[in-house]
């Protein structure tokens, strides 16, 4: 991607034009009013279970709505911008996930709303950091070291949950380090490949990528390893545009996967029910068959929030949450959620063409690609169109680190909206 050069006059003119266009095109207040009406309706089941007021949940859900409004209002006051499409989508999806958690257990809702707050903080801090490309370049090495250290710590301290060694317990809480490393993976990749630098720098990033994927294989977290590999392919293609190199990388990875299956039979055993779930309807295929049965029973409009049967199945609010949405909220609403993610992908690709730096183009498209690929693994996995990998549904699945990661990835996607006047220019590096 060629470096973009602009004069100070053109820089300010472009900045003013983009700000004016964003203010004219999007009325965030109207969208928030519509979303608040929807949230009041969906929160009602949790706040008034069996017709009686749940004071604890009233505080949780009422506070969430107030927080949404305050965040966007203060954001507009400080930044003088109103293009909050991504933030509203994130609040919408997070609210759906919060409702799902609240209908199962009050404590789940409290932990989930706390995670949303931490996610918004991550989104805000990361957005401020990457406004300066110099800061991103300076931080890429410390972030890479921290990410590798976190994965190594995971291998030493983590405990096995559902066959994967990817959870570290801290008191009554547990974190999944691989979710946090997703943010670092894109940050380091976009910063390293933002310009054509030395071969040494590119080699370091390839080694970093191999290290991350390798650690995930040692943890037996194959779904997340696949997500990282796919993201690496997107970043590599964004930088080079060479389809032959991508084919070579994919071929090498495929051969590596074949070798792993040959020498590690337990890997293949994890996917033994793929396309055969009905043969194991009360055994290994129990979860997926229930997802298909109960999702179909929901019809177009659903059975009503909290009225489904899938919620009684293990991992209903995490891996199987898409099935819960289909059963209780209806197929039409499930499609609306999928369309929301499609819009996010469109926003990233469209914005990358006008981004003020290659860093933002690479970061936004790779972050959107990571989210969409993870979404596909979740939805197609629970419906047996792909092998089930156990990855979460972004924003909606219960889980604190997953929520924080989702908000963090949105910060990269949002970066394509930074106009030339907002960004601290990147100084030319000596090769």
Buried (B, 14 or more C-beta within 10 A) or exposed (E): BEEEEEEEEEBBBBBEEBBEEBBEEBEBBEBBEEBBEEBEEBBEBBBEBEEEEBEBBBEBBEEBBEBBBEBBEEBBEEEEBBBBBBBBBBBBBBBBBBBBBBBBEBEBBBBBBBBBBBBBEBBBEBBEBBBBBEBBBEBBBEBBEBBBEBBEEBEEEBEEEEEBBBBBEEEEEBBBBBBBBBBBBBBBBBBBBBBBBEEEBBEBBEEBBEBBBEBBBEBBBBBBBBBBBBBBBBBBBBBBEEEEBBEEBEEEBEEEBEEBBEEEEEBEEBBEBBEEBEEBEEEBBBBBBBBBBBBEBBEEEBBEBBEBBBBEBEBBBBBBBBBBBBBBBBBEBBEBBBEBBEEBBEBBBEBBEBBBBBBBBBBBBBBBBBBBBBBBBBBBBBBBEBBBBBBBBBBBBBBBBBBBBBBBBBBBBBBBBBBBBBBEBBEEEEE
